[in-house]
Every structure is written in C-alpha cells, then in structure tokens.
Amino acid sequence: MNITQLILLILFSVIGSYAGRYAQAMFSSELGRLASNGARTFAFAAVYALVNSVVVFLLASLVGIGISILFWFVLIMVFELVFNSMR
C-alpha cells in the first residue's frame, strides 16, 4: 500500500465515521422526542430507547461503512475514466 492509498483510506474512514455519527444523532434525537411525549410510561420509553439505540448504532455503522465503500467505488470509476481517456 502506498502513501496515497493510506491517506485515502484514512480520509474515507473519517468521512464514513462522521456520516454514521450524524445518522445516529439524527435518529437518537427522534427517539428522545418520542420517549418524552408523555404518552408512554417511563419503563416502556426506556426499553424502547435502549432497543432502538442499539439498532440505530448498528444502522449508523452500516451507513458509515456504506458511504466509505461508495467513495471508494466513485474514486475507482474516476481513475478508470481518467486512465482510459489518456490512452
């Protein structure tokens, strides 16, 4: 692995991690709003938030991984277009 690949790997990992955390924060704030509306009991809201926060964490991780993979595919396609046009 050369230095360019290492830098791109770190960059895309950071972008994917940020996107995953953003998705997790977005869903967690929605869960907090649902749990605090007073229509649910405290126990039901606590169990609901706990189960859904684990699901949200897994989904946010998948979002981050997916965005990183998407950036890699876009980068590979751009390189292929550039190198094929240079022939």
NORFEN-V402849 format. One record per residue. N is the residue number from 0. RES is the residue in one small letter. SS is DSSP state (helix for helix, strand for strand, loop for the rest). OMEGA is omega in radians with two decimals (* if undefined). Layout:
n->(N,N)
res->(RES,RES)
ss->(SS,SS)
omega->(OMEGA,OMEGA)
This chain:
n->(0,1,2,3,4,5,6,7,8,9,10,11,12,13,14,15,16,17,18,19,20,21,22,23,24,25,26,27,28,29,30,31,32,33,34,35,36,37,38,39,40,41,42,43,44,45,46,47,48,49,50,51,52,53,54,55,56,57,58,59,60,61,62,63,64,65,66,67,68,69,70,71,72,73,74,75,76,77,78,79,80,81,82,83,84,85,86)
res->(m,n,i,t,q,l,i,l,l,i,l,f,s,v,i,g,s,y,a,g,r,y,a,q,a,m,f,s,s,e,l,g,r,l,a,s,n,g,a,r,t,f,a,f,a,a,v,y,a,l,v,n,s,v,v,v,f,l,l,a,s,l,v,g,i,g,i,s,i,l,f,w,f,v,l,i,m,v,f,e,l,v,f,n,s,m,r)
ss->(loop,loop,helix,helix,helix,helix,helix,helix,helix,helix,helix,helix,helix,helix,helix,helix,helix,helix,helix,helix,helix,helix,helix,helix,helix,helix,helix,helix,helix,helix,helix,helix,helix,helix,helix,loop,loop,loop,loop,loop,loop,helix,helix,helix,helix,helix,helix,helix,helix,helix,helix,helix,helix,helix,helix,helix,helix,helix,helix,helix,helix,helix,helix,helix,helix,helix,helix,helix,helix,helix,helix,helix,helix,helix,helix,helix,helix,helix,helix,helix,helix,helix,helix,helix,helix,loop,loop)
omega->(3.11,-3.03,3.12,3.11,3.13,3.13,3.12,3.10,3.12,-3.13,-3.12,3.08,3.12,3.12,3.12,3.11,3.11,3.13,3.10,3.12,3.09,3.11,3.13,3.13,3.13,-3.14,3.14,3.11,3.08,3.10,3.10,3.11,3.13,-3.09,-3.06,-3.07,3.03,-3.14,-3.13,3.03,-3.11,-3.11,-3.14,3.13,3.14,3.12,3.13,-3.13,-3.14,-3.12,-3.09,3.10,3.05,3.11,3.13,3.10,3.12,3.11,3.12,3.07,3.11,3.09,3.13,3.12,-3.13,3.13,3.08,3.13,3.11,3.10,3.11,-3.14,3.11,3.13,3.11,3.13,3.13,3.11,3.12,3.10,-3.12,-3.09,3.09,3.12,3.13,-3.10,*)
